[in-house]
């Protein structure tokens, strides 16, 4: 008997249901699948209350599940293979079908192209037929019209035209419009048919036309007064067909209440703004524009906005009518008003005229921009045909009309050089007024002939050197300075001849206002040239009439100074003011002038050259003034030293006074040097102070070296001399210039040779700065000791072989072969002492 096989493990129905294909479709979770397979076993173990783990149920369940899954996978694999085979079959069938359809579509496309070609041929034939029919219809209509016109003409030739009269009376408004077209065509025929036997017809047509126009205009005028836009529109359309409608447009515009009202206002005085007096004040802010102009422009805005709608309803060609209305507003109301305003402003001053002109221009631009908004209301079109009419009305856009009106309005004031000449005239008038006191002072206190000579010379230099030709108005203005009668009786005081930075600031602000005004009124293309001309006027006035005159007068004052009196240090303050003024001009040039001249390379180059010439000329004159100041300072110092008495350094016994600090000439020199240095610090800065004081100090040092060789010096006088030297050294030391300190330290050491005993002289001469100096250069000073012979100082020098060239006369080195003052200066001071010149 064969062995019995074990019974296979069977899964429960729930697990078998979980192993179907549907369980793996959609979202599948392996974790949830395992939990479902194990859940039944776990629940059984819980019910049995068993605490031991038995893997056999899990193994049997998983093995059975795996067998089921393998069967399911094999089944699905077969199913997939079958589906792929069926898909390949369907794909081959689809490709075959697409290929067959493609051939069919090509045949259809070929058929459609053939059909389209035949349709095009038929269409072209139809178009030609239509054109011929249209031409024939036009010819027929023309023939019919010609026949009617000939009938009308023959009726007029018989004395009257009842057909046309009937058309006007029986067919109402449309009949009147048709009659207007016929009358226009009959007028053309009557001009072409100039035969004697047609005279009656031509006269009748002309009479009928006149009556028709009169009736239409009368009806239009009556409807206008009754505010009946419907009748007005009918009459306007009829008159448009009749003769273009110009006559009714003129009636509409001429009788408009706006022109009636403002024609009366323009005859009265324009209203004034609250600050109208500031118009003539160049340093005051520009006041608001005249209130009358503001009111006029507000009325224009309101009226035009209303009329745009009315004109669009009444006239078949609203754009053309509105343009006529706008042109009338500008040519009559606005132009008359601004002419009156400008005449009143011109009566006040040229500046008031220019400020008013700019304000008017700015407000008019705003008005024009507002009026351009009416273009949408009018629906303006270029070359637009009036609806229901054979009349072609050509109009330009409203914006172009307004721009042209704006340009035409200001042509009398801006055309050519009119405006620029006014601007230059205004600047000349203002600058003349603001510089009047200064000019009068120069003419009265300096002498009219001298000042006129300065102005004439400088003016001629500008004319000869400047490439830009001065405008005639500027030349005429300078001519008034050459003949300055108006300045002779003007009362002036000393302060009127001084330079003023505040005044120059005002002049530059006025000039900037002029430049900005020209930007608003003149075209962009002319900005570089106009700006250059305005800048030239500024440089001529400030440079020639103001700075040059001030520096020239300072030079004259310094040249005329008597060296017996202390020099005037005010020219240094004047140079400081000139420096500040030039700085302001440079800033004005960089910020206002230069950017406006850049677009024109030639003008830019010429303007920069002009500015640089001004700077160079002013700098040269300022340096000349400083140098002249140095000369008069040195002359005064020499005068003070010249007052040194011979007894100052060789006093008698009853004149000895060692309690004093220094001699009178020394005190005078030191006090003046102190005042000079204080003024220099206020007027100059940095290196300029050092250069100025160095030039004075070096020359004064040389003067002292020469000065001490002129006096016999006693032992007591040597004490007084060293006190003077110490005073000089103290004054110069306050300047804090190392090179000068060394020079005056050498001078102090030189003063010791007049104090020490003769036997100590060799050691003194071999110490400090004196050791670097050849003994023969010191000989002239040693000779000034009163004990030079008695103490046998000369023998002492012979003993040390200090005199090498006595020229055989026993007078010592100073008598012949003596070096020049500058050579001695270099020998005494040492080679490291250099000459300084004033920093330019």
C-alpha positions in Angstrom: 0.0 0.0 0.0 1.5 3.3 -1.1 2.3 6.0 1.5 -0.4 8.8 2.0 0.7 12.3 0.8 0.2 15.2 3.2 -2.8 17.3 2.5 -1.9 20.7 1.1 -2.5 23.9 3.1 -5.5 25.8 2.0 -5.9 29.5 2.3 -9.1 30.9 3.7 -11.5 32.8 1.3 -10.4 36.2 2.6 -6.8 35.6 1.7 -7.7 34.1 -1.7 -9.7 37.3 -2.4 -6.6 39.4 -1.5 -4.5 37.5 -4.1 -6.7 38.5 -7.0 -5.5 40.9 -9.8 -7.9 43.6 -8.5 -6.0 43.9 -5.2 -2.9 45.0 -7.1 -4.6 47.7 -9.2 -4.5 51.4 -8.1 -2.5 52.3 -5.0 -0.6 49.2 -3.6 1.1 48.9 -0.2 3.3 45.9 0.4 3.2 46.5 4.2 -0.6 46.5 4.2 -0.5 43.3 2.0 1.7 41.4 4.5 -0.3 42.6 7.4 -3.5 41.3 5.7 -1.8 37.9 5.2 -0.6 37.7 8.8 -3.7 39.1 10.5 -5.7 35.9 10.6 -2.8 33.9 12.1 -2.2 36.6 14.7 -5.9 36.7 15.7 -6.0 32.9 16.1 -2.9 32.9 18.3 -4.5 35.7 20.5 -7.7 33.6 20.9 -5.7 30.5 21.9 -4.0 32.7 24.4 -0.6 31.3 23.4 2.6 33.2 24.4 5.0 31.2 22.3 5.8 32.1 18.7 5.1 29.3 16.2 6.4 30.2 12.7 4.8 27.3 10.9 1.4 29.0 10.3 3.2 32.0 8.9 5.4 29.8 6.7 2.5 27.7 5.3 0.4 30.9 4.7 3.3 32.7 3.0 4.2 29.6 0.9 0.7 29.2 -0.2 0.3 32.9 -1.0 3.5 32.8 -3.0 2.3 29.8 -5.0 -0.9 31.7 -5.7 1.0 34.8 -6.7 3.3 32.8 -9.0 0.2 31.4 -10.7 -1.2 34.9 -11.0 2.0 36.3 -12.4 2.1 33.5 -15.0 -1.4 34.2 -15.9 -0.8 37.9 -16.3 2.3 37.2 -18.4 0.3 35.2 -20.9 -2.4 37.8 -20.9 0.2 40.5 -21.6 1.7 38.6 -24.5 -1.7 38.2 -26.0 -2.4 41.9 -25.7 1.0 42.8 -27.3 0.1 40.5 -30.3 -3.3 42.1 -30.7 -1.7 45.6 -30.4 0.8 44.9 -33.2 -2.0 43.6 -35.4 -4.0 46.8 -34.8 -1.0 49.0 -35.3 -0.3 47.4 -38.7 -3.9 47.8 -39.7 -3.9 51.5 -38.5 -0.7 52.3 -40.6 -2.3 50.8 -43.6 -5.5 52.7 -43.1 -3.5 56.0 -42.6 -1.6 55.4 -45.8 -4.8 54.9 -47.7 -6.4 58.1 -46.2 -3.2 60.1 -47.1 -3.5 59.1 -50.7 -7.2 60.1 -50.6 -6.4 63.5 -49.0 -3.8 64.2 -51.7 -6.4 63.6 -54.3 -8.9 65.9 -52.5 -6.2 68.6 -52.2 -5.4 68.5 -55.8 -9.1 68.7 -56.6 -9.5 71.7 -54.3 -6.5 73.6 -55.8 -7.9 73.1 -59.3 -11.3 74.3 -58.0 -9.7 77.4 -56.4 -7.9 78.2 -59.5 -11.1 78.1 -61.5 -12.9 80.2 -58.8 -10.1 82.8 -59.0 -10.5 83.0 -62.8 -14.2 83.4 -62.3 -13.6 86.1 -59.6 -11.2 88.0 -61.8 -13.7 87.9 -64.6 -16.4 89.0 -62.2 -14.3 92.0 -61.0 -13.6 93.1 -64.6 -17.3 92.8 -65.3 -18.1 94.7 -62.1 -15.6 97.4 -63.0 -17.1 97.7 -66.5 -20.6 97.8 -65.0 -19.5 100.5 -62.5 -17.9 102.5 -65.3 -21.0 102.1 -67.3 -23.2 103.0 -64.4 -21.1 106.1 -63.7 -21.3 107.0 -67.4 -25.0 106.5 -67.3 -25.3 108.5 -64.1 -23.2 111.2 -65.6 -25.2 111.2 -68.7 -28.4 111.3 -66.7 -27.0 114.2 -64.6 -25.7 115.9 -67.7 -29.2 115.6 -69.2 -30.8 117.0 -66.1 -28.2 119.8 -65.9 -28.9 120.7 -69.5 -32.6 120.7 -68.8 -32.0 123.0 -65.8 -29.7 125.2 -67.9 -32.2 125.5 -70.8 -35.0 126.3 -68.3 -32.9 129.1 -66.9 -32.2 130.2 -70.5 -36.0 130.4 -71.0 -36.2 132.8 -68.0 -36.9 130.5 -65.0 -36.3 127.0 -63.7 -39.6 125.6 -62.3 -38.1 122.1 -61.9 -35.4 123.3 -59.5 -37.9 125.4 -57.6 -40.2 122.4 -57.3 -37.3 120.3 -56.0 -36.6 122.9 -53.3 -40.2 123.4 -52.2 -41.7 119.9 -52.5 -38.9 117.6 -51.3 -38.1 119.6 -48.1 -34.7 119.5 -46.5 -33.3 116.8 -48.8 -34.5 118.7 -51.8 -32.6 121.8 -50.7 -29.4 119.8 -50.3 -29.9 118.3 -53.7 -30.6 121.7 -55.1 -27.3 123.0 -53.6 -25.4 120.2 -55.4 -27.1 121.1 -58.7 -26.5 124.8 -58.3 -22.8 124.2 -57.7 -22.6 122.1 -60.9 -24.6 124.7 -62.9 -22.2 127.4 -61.7 -19.3 125.3 -63.3 -21.2 124.9 -66.5 -22.1 128.6 -66.8 -18.4 129.5 -66.5 -17.5 127.0 -69.3 -20.3 127.8 -71.6 -19.6 131.4 -72.5 -21.9 132.0 -75.5 -24.0 135.1 -76.2 -27.2 133.2 -76.5 -26.7 131.7 -73.0 -26.3 135.0 -71.2 -29.9 134.8 -69.9 -29.2 131.4 -68.4 -25.9 132.5 -66.8 -27.6 135.5 -65.2 -30.5 133.4 -64.0 -28.2 130.8 -62.4 -26.1 133.5 -60.7 -29.3 135.2 -59.4 -30.7 132.0 -58.2 -27.5 131.0 -56.5 -27.3 134.3 -54.7 -30.9 134.0 -53.5 -30.3 130.4 -52.3 -27.2 131.4 -50.4 -29.0 134.3 -48.8 -31.9 132.1 -47.8 -29.6 129.4 -46.3 -27.5 131.9 -44.4 -30.6 133.7 -43.1 -32.0 130.3 -41.9 -28.7 129.4 -40.3 -28.5 132.8 -38.6 -32.0 132.5 -37.3 -31.4 129.0 -36.1 -28.2 130.1 -34.5 -30.0 132.8 -32.5 -32.7 130.4 -31.5 -30.2 127.8 -30.6 -31.7 125.2 -33.0 -28.8 122.9 -33.8 -31.0 120.7 -36.1 -31.8 123.5 -38.5 -28.2 124.8 -38.2 -26.9 121.4 -39.2 -29.2 121.2 -42.2 -28.2 124.7 -43.5 -24.5 123.9 -42.9 -24.7 120.7 -44.9 -26.6 122.5 -47.7 -24.0 125.3 -47.8 -21.2 122.8 -47.7 -22.6 121.2 -50.9 -23.2 124.6 -52.3 -19.8 126.3 -51.9 -17.9 124.5 -49.2 -19.8 126.2 -46.3 -17.3 129.0 -45.6 -19.9 131.6 -45.3 -21.9 129.9 -42.5 -18.7 129.2 -40.7 -17.8 132.9 -40.8 -21.3 133.8 -39.5 -20.9 131.2 -36.7 -17.5 132.4 -35.6 -18.0 136.2 -36.1 -21.2 136.3 -34.1 -20.0 134.1 -31.3 -20.6 135.6 -27.8 -17.0 134.9 -26.8 -15.4 137.2 -29.3 -18.0 139.9 -28.6 -17.2 139.8 -24.9 -13.4 139.7 -25.1 -13.1 142.3 -27.8 -14.4 144.7 -25.2 -12.1 143.4 -22.5 -9.0 143.8 -24.7 -9.8 147.5 -25.1 -9.7 148.0 -21.3 -6.6 147.9 -19.2 -5.4 144.3 -18.3 -5.7 143.3 -14.7 -2.5 143.5 -12.6 -1.2 140.7 -10.4 -0.7 141.2 -6.6 3.1 141.6 -6.9 3.4 143.3 -10.3 6.0 145.8 -9.0 8.4 142.9 -8.5 8.6 142.5 -12.3 11.1 145.3 -12.5 13.1 144.1 -9.5 15.9 141.8 -10.8 16.7 140.3 -7.4 13.0 139.6 -6.5 11.2 136.4 -7.3 9.2 136.5 -10.5 5.6 137.4 -9.6 2.5 135.5 -10.9 1.3 136.2 -14.4 -1.4 138.9 -14.9 -4.8 137.8 -13.5 -6.5 139.0 -16.6 -4.6 136.5 -18.8 -5.5 133.6 -16.4 -9.2 134.5 -16.6 -9.0 134.8 -20.4 -7.4 131.3 -20.7 -9.9 129.8 -18.3 -12.7 131.3 -20.4 -11.1 129.9 -23.5 -10.9 126.4 -22.0 -14.5 126.4 -21.0 -15.7 127.9 -24.3 -13.7 125.6 -26.5 -14.8 122.5 -24.6 -18.5 123.5 -25.1 -18.0 124.5 -28.7 -16.3 121.2 -29.6 -19.6 119.4 -28.9 -21.7 122.0 -30.6 -19.6 122.1 -33.7 -19.6 118.3 -33.9 -23.4 118.3 -33.9 -23.9 121.2 -36.3 -21.3 121.0 -39.0 -20.6 118.0 -41.3 -16.9 119.0 -41.3 -16.3 119.7 -37.6 -12.5 119.5 -37.7 -12.2 122.3 -40.3 -14.7 124.5 -38.5 -13.1 124.0 -35.1 -9.7 124.9 -36.5 -11.2 128.2 -37.9 -12.6 128.9 -34.5 -9.3 128.1 -32.7 -7.3 130.3 -35.1 -9.7 133.2 -34.5 -9.3 132.7 -30.7 -5.5 133.0 -31.0 -5.4 135.7 -33.7 -7.9 138.0 -32.0 -8.5 137.4 -28.3 -5.1 136.0 -27.2 -2.9 138.1 -29.5 -4.6 141.4 -28.6 -4.4 140.7 -24.9 -0.8 139.7 -24.8 0.3 142.6 -27.0 -1.4 144.9 -24.4 0.3 143.1 -21.6 3.7 143.3 -23.2 3.3 147.0 -24.1 2.6 147.8 -20.5 5.5 145.6 -19.3 7.9 147.2 -21.7 6.9 150.6 -20.4 8.1 149.5 -17.0 11.4 147.9 -18.0 12.9 145.4 -20.4 13.2 142.9 -17.6 9.4 143.2 -16.9 8.8 142.7 -20.6 10.9 139.5 -20.7 9.5 138.0 -17.5 6.0 138.7 -18.8 6.8 137.1 -22.1 8.1 134.0 -20.5 5.1 133.7 -18.2 2.7 134.2 -21.1 4.6 131.6 -23.2 4.4 129.0 -20.3 0.7 129.5 -19.7 0.0 129.4 -23.4 1.7 126.1 -23.7 -0.5 124.7 -20.9 -3.5 126.1 -22.7 -2.5 124.5 -26.0 -2.0 121.1 -24.3 -5.5 121.3 -22.7 -7.1 122.2 -26.0 -5.5 119.2 -27.7 -7.8 117.1 -25.6 -10.7 118.2 -27.8 -9.4 116.2 -30.7 -11.2 113.0 -29.6 -14.5 114.9 -29.4 -14.2 116.1 -32.9 -12.9 112.8 -34.3 -10.6 114.6 -36.6 -9.4 112.7 -39.7 -7.1 113.6 -42.4 -8.6 113.7 -45.9 -12.0 112.5 -44.5 -15.0 112.5 -46.8 -18.1 114.2 -45.3 -20.8 111.6 -44.9 -23.4 111.8 -47.6 -21.5 114.3 -49.7 -19.2 114.4 -52.7 -17.2 117.2 -51.2 -13.7 116.1 -49.9 -12.6 118.0 -46.8 -8.9 117.9 -46.1 -7.9 118.9 -42.5 -4.7 118.5 -40.5 -4.8 117.1 -37.0 -5.9 119.6 -34.3 -2.5 119.2 -32.5 -0.7 120.5 -35.6 -3.1 123.4 -35.9 -2.6 124.4 -32.2 1.2 124.1 -32.5 1.2 126.3 -35.5 -1.0 128.9 -33.7 1.4 128.8 -30.8 4.4 129.4 -33.0 2.6 132.2 -35.0 1.5 133.9 -31.8 5.1 134.4 -30.6 6.8 135.0 -34.0 6.7 138.9 -33.6 8.6 138.5 -30.3 11.0 135.6 -31.0 11.8 135.8 -34.7 15.4 136.2 -35.6 17.5 137.9 -33.0 14.6 140.0 -31.6 14.4 138.1 -28.3 18.1 137.7 -27.8 18.7 141.4 -28.3 16.0 142.2 -25.8 17.7 139.8 -23.3 21.0 141.4 -23.9 19.5 144.8 -23.5 17.9 143.8 -20.3 21.2 142.5 -18.9 23.0 145.7 -19.9 20.3 147.8 -18.2 20.4 145.8 -15.0 24.2 145.5 -14.9 24.6 149.2 -15.6 22.2 150.0 -12.8 23.8 147.7 -10.3 27.3 148.8 -11.2 26.4 152.5 -11.5 27.8 153.5 -8.1 31.0 151.6 -8.8 31.4 153.1 -12.3 30.6 156.6 -11.0 33.2 156.2 -8.2 35.8 155.2 -10.8 35.0 158.1 -13.0 34.8 160.7 -10.3 37.5 159.7 -7.9 39.9 158.1 -10.4 39.5 160.7 -13.1 37.1 160.2 -15.9 39.7 160.2 -18.6 41.8 157.4 -17.0 38.8 155.2 -16.4 37.5 155.7 -19.9 40.9 154.9 -21.2 40.9 151.6 -19.3 37.5 150.7 -20.5 38.3 151.7 -24.1 41.6 149.7 -24.1 40.0 146.6 -22.7 36.9 146.9 -24.9 39.1 147.1 -28.0 41.1 144.0 -26.9 37.8 142.1 -26.6 36.7 143.2 -30.0 40.0 142.1 -31.6 40.5 138.9 -29.8 37.0 137.4 -29.4 35.8 135.2 -32.3 32.2 135.7 -31.2 31.0 139.1 -32.5 29.5 141.3 -29.8 25.9 142.2 -30.5 25.3 145.8 -31.4 23.3 146.4 -28.2 26.4 145.5 -26.1 28.7 147.7 -28.2 26.2 150.6 -27.7 26.2 150.0 -24.0 30.0 150.2 -23.8 29.8 153.3 -25.8 27.8 154.9 -23.0 30.7 154.3 -20.7 33.1 156.1 -23.1 30.8 159.1 -22.8 29.7 158.8 -19.1 27.9 162.2 -18.6 25.2 160.4 -16.6 27.7 159.4 -13.9 29.2 162.8 -13.3 26.5 164.1 -10.9 26.0 160.9 -9.1 26.7 161.0 -5.4 29.1 158.3 -4.3 31.1 157.3 -1.2 34.3 155.4 -0.6 32.6 152.1 -0.2 31.1 152.3 -3.7 34.5 151.7 -5.2 35.0 148.4 -3.4 34.4 145.0 -4.8 31.4 143.0 -3.4 30.9 139.3 -3.6 27.3 139.7 -2.7 26.8 142.0 -5.7 28.5 139.4 -8.0 26.2 136.7 -6.6 23.2 138.8 -7.6 24.7 139.4 -11.0 25.1 135.7 -11.5 21.6 134.9 -10.3 20.2 137.5 -12.8 22.3 135.9 -15.6 21.1 132.4 -14.6 17.5 133.6 -14.8 18.3 135.0 -18.3 19.8 131.8 -19.5 16.9 129.7 -18.2 14.4 132.1 -19.8 16.2 131.6 -23.1 15.8 127.9 -22.8 12.0 128.2 -22.4 11.6 130.6 -25.3 14.2 129.7 -28.0 14.5 126.5 -30.0 16.8 123.8 -28.9 19.1 124.1 -31.9 20.0 127.7 -31.0 20.8 127.0 -27.3 24.6 126.7 -27.5 25.1 129.9 -29.5 22.6 131.9 -27.4 24.1 130.7 -24.2 27.6 131.6 -25.4 26.5 135.2 -26.3 24.9 135.7 -22.9 28.0 134.4 -21.2 30.2 136.7 -23.2 28.1 139.6 -21.9 28.6 138.4 -18.4 32.4 138.1 -18.7 32.6 141.5 -20.3 30.8 143.2 -17.5 32.3 141.4 -14.5 35.7 141.0 -16.1 36.1 144.3 -17.8 33.8 146.7 -16.1 34.2 145.4 -12.6 37.3 143.3 -11.8 39.6 144.9 -14.3 38.6 148.3 -13.3 39.0 147.5 -9.6 42.5 145.9 -10.1 43.6 148.8 -12.4 42.5 151.3 -9.9 44.4 149.4 -7.2 47.5 149.4 -9.3 47.2 153.1 -9.9 46.8 153.7 -6.1 49.9 151.7 -5.4 51.9 153.4 -8.1 50.8 156.8 -6.9 51.7 156.1 -3.3 54.3 158.3 -1.6 57.0 156.0 0.0 57.2 158.5 2.8 53.9 157.1 4.1 52.8 153.6 5.1 51.4 151.7 2.1 47.7 150.9 1.8 47.2 147.1 2.3 43.6 147.2 1.0 44.6 146.0 -2.5 45.4 142.6 -0.9 41.8 142.5 0.3 40.7 143.4 -3.2 42.7 140.5 -4.6 41.0 138.2 -2.1 37.6 139.4 -3.3 38.7 138.9 -6.9 39.6 135.3 -6.1 36.2 134.7 -4.6 34.5 136.3 -7.6 36.4 134.2 -10.1 35.5 131.1 -8.1 31.8 132.0 -8.4 32.1 132.6 -12.1 33.8 129.2 -12.5 31.0 127.5 -10.6 28.4 129.3 -12.7 30.2 128.3 -15.8 30.4 124.6 -14.8 26.8 124.3 -13.7 24.9 126.6 -16.0 26.8 127.5 -19.1 29.0 124.5 -20.0 26.1 121.8 -20.2 24.2 124.0 -22.7 27.2 124.5 -25.0 28.3 120.9 -25.2 25.9 120.0 -28.2 27.9 122.3 -30.4 31.7 121.5 -30.3 32.7 124.8 -31.9 30.7 126.9 -29.5 31.8 124.8 -26.6 35.5 125.2 -27.6 35.1 129.0 -28.1 33.3 129.4 -24.8 35.9 127.5 -22.8 38.6 129.6 -24.5 36.8 132.8 -23.6 36.4 131.7 -20.0 40.0 130.7 -19.8 41.1 134.1 -21.2 39.1 135.8 -18.6 40.6 133.7 -15.8 44.2 134.2 -17.2 43.7 138.0 -17.6 42.3 138.4 -14.1 45.0 136.1 -12.6 47.7 138.1 -14.4 46.4 141.4 -13.1 45.9 140.0 -9.6 49.5 138.8 -9.6 50.7 142.2 -10.9 48.7 143.9 -8.1 50.3 141.6 -5.5 53.8 142.2 -6.9 53.1 146.0 -6.8 52.0 145.7 -3.2 55.2 143.9 -2.4 57.2 146.7 -4.1 55.5 149.4 -2.1 55.9 147.4 1.2 59.6 147.1 0.6 59.8 150.8 -0.4 58.2 151.7 3.0 60.5 149.4 4.9 63.4 151.0 3.1 62.0 154.4 4.1 61.8 153.4 7.7 65.3 152.1 7.7 66.4 155.4 6.0 65.2 157.2 9.1 67.9 155.5 11.2 70.1 158.1 12.8 73.9 157.7 12.8 73.8 158.3 16.5 71.4 155.4 17.1 74.3 152.9 17.2 77.0 155.4 18.3 75.2 157.3 21.1 76.9 159.9 23.2 77.1 159.3 26.9 74.1 161.6 27.7 72.1 159.8 25.0 72.5 156.3 26.2 69.2 154.6 27.0 69.3 150.9 27.2 65.9 150.6 28.7 64.2 150.9 25.3 63.2 147.7 23.4 64.6 148.9 20.0 65.2 151.9 17.9 62.4 153.9 16.4 63.0 152.7 12.8 63.0 149.1 14.0 59.8 149.5 15.9 58.1 151.1 12.9 59.3 148.3 10.6 58.2 145.5 13.0 54.8 147.1 13.7 54.2 147.3 9.9 55.4 143.8 9.4 52.9 142.6 12.0 50.0 144.4 10.3 51.1 143.1 6.9 51.2 139.5 8.2 47.7 139.8 9.8 46.3 141.2 6.5 48.1 138.5 4.5 46.5 135.8 6.6 43.1 137.2 6.0 43.5 137.7 2.3 45.6 134.6 1.3 45.7 131.0 2.2 48.1 128.1 2.3 51.2 128.4 0.1 50.3 131.9 -1.1 50.9 133.2 2.4 54.3 131.6 2.6 55.3 132.8 -0.9 54.2 136.4 -0.2 55.9 136.6 3.2 59.0 134.9 1.8 59.5 137.4 -0.9 59.1 140.3 1.5 61.3 138.6 4.1 64.1 137.6 1.8 64.3 141.1 0.3 64.0 142.8 3.8 66.8 140.5 5.0 69.1 141.8 2.2 68.1 145.4 3.0 69.1 144.9 6.6 72.5 143.4 5.5 73.1 146.6 3.5 71.7 148.7 6.3 74.1 147.6 8.9 77.1 148.4 6.7 76.2 152.1 6.8 76.7 152.9 10.5 79.6 153.2 13.0 78.8 151.0 15.9 80.1 151.5 19.4 80.0 148.9 22.1 76.8 150.4 23.5 75.5 150.8 20.0 76.1 147.1 19.5 73.7 146.3 22.3 71.1 148.5 20.7 71.8 146.8 17.3 71.3 143.3 18.7 68.0 144.5 20.3 66.9 145.6 16.8 67.9 142.4 15.3 66.1 140.4 18.0 63.0 142.5 17.3 63.3 141.8 13.6 63.8 138.1 14.2 60.8 138.0 16.5 58.6 139.6 13.9 59.7 137.2 11.2 59.6 134.2 13.4 55.8 134.7 13.8 55.4 133.9 10.1 56.6 130.3 10.8 58.7 130.0 7.6 61.8 127.9 8.3 64.0 129.4 5.5 63.4 133.0 6.9 64.1 131.8 10.4 67.5 130.6 9.3 68.2 133.9 7.5 67.4 136.0 10.6 69.2 133.6 12.9 72.3 134.2 10.8 71.6 138.0 11.1 71.5 137.6 14.9 74.8 135.8 14.9 76.2 138.6 12.7 75.1 141.1 15.3 77.3 139.4 17.9 80.5 140.6 16.0 79.7 144.1 17.3 79.4 143.0 20.9 82.3 140.7 21.7 85.8 141.7 22.6 88.4 141.8 19.7 90.3 138.8 21.0 87.1 136.7 21.0 86.2 137.6 17.4 88.1 134.7 15.8 86.1 132.1 17.8 82.8 133.9 17.1 83.6 134.0 13.3 84.3 130.3 13.3 80.9 129.3 14.9 77.4 128.8 13.6 76.4 130.3 10.3 79.3 132.7 10.2 81.7 129.8 10.0 80.3 129.1 6.5 80.9 132.6 5.3 84.2 133.8 3.7 85.9 136.3 6.1 86.2 138.9 3.3 82.4 139.1 3.2 82.4 139.9 6.9 85.0 142.5 6.6 82.6 145.4 5.8 80.7 144.8 9.0 83.9 144.5 11.1 85.0 147.9 9.7 81.9 149.5 11.3 83.2 148.8 14.8 84.5 152.0 16.3 87.5 150.1 17.7 88.4 148.5 14.4 91.7 150.4 14.3 92.3 151.1 18.0 91.8 147.5 18.9 93.9 146.4 16.0 91.2 144.2 14.6 92.7 144.8 11.2 96.1 143.5 12.4 94.3 140.5 13.9 92.9 139.7 10.5 96.4 140.0 8.9 97.7 137.7 11.5 95.2 135.0 10.6 95.6 135.9 6.9 92.0 136.9 6.6 92.6 139.7 4.2 93.7 138.3 0.8 92.9 141.2 -1.5 93.4 144.7 -0.2 94.1 146.1 -3.7 97.3 147.6 -2.3 95.6 150.6 -0.6 95.1 149.0 2.8 91.4 149.6 2.7 90.6 145.9 3.1 88.5 143.6 0.9 85.5 145.9 0.8 87.2 148.6 -1.2 87.7 146.6 -4.4 86.5 143.3 -5.8 83.5 143.4 -3.4 80.7 141.1 -4.5 77.3 142.4 -5.4 74.5 142.6 -2.8 72.9 139.4 -4.0 76.2 137.6 -4.1 76.9 138.7 -0.5 73.4 137.6 0.4 74.1 134.1 -0.9 77.4 134.0 0.8 76.1 135.2 4.1 72.9 133.1 4.0 74.4 130.0 2.5 73.6 128.1 -0.7 70.6 126.5 0.8 68.7 129.8 0.9 66.6 130.1 -2.3 64.7 132.9 -3.8 60.9 132.6 -3.8 58.4 134.1 -6.1 54.7 134.7 -5.4 52.6 131.7 -6.1 50.5 132.5 -9.1 
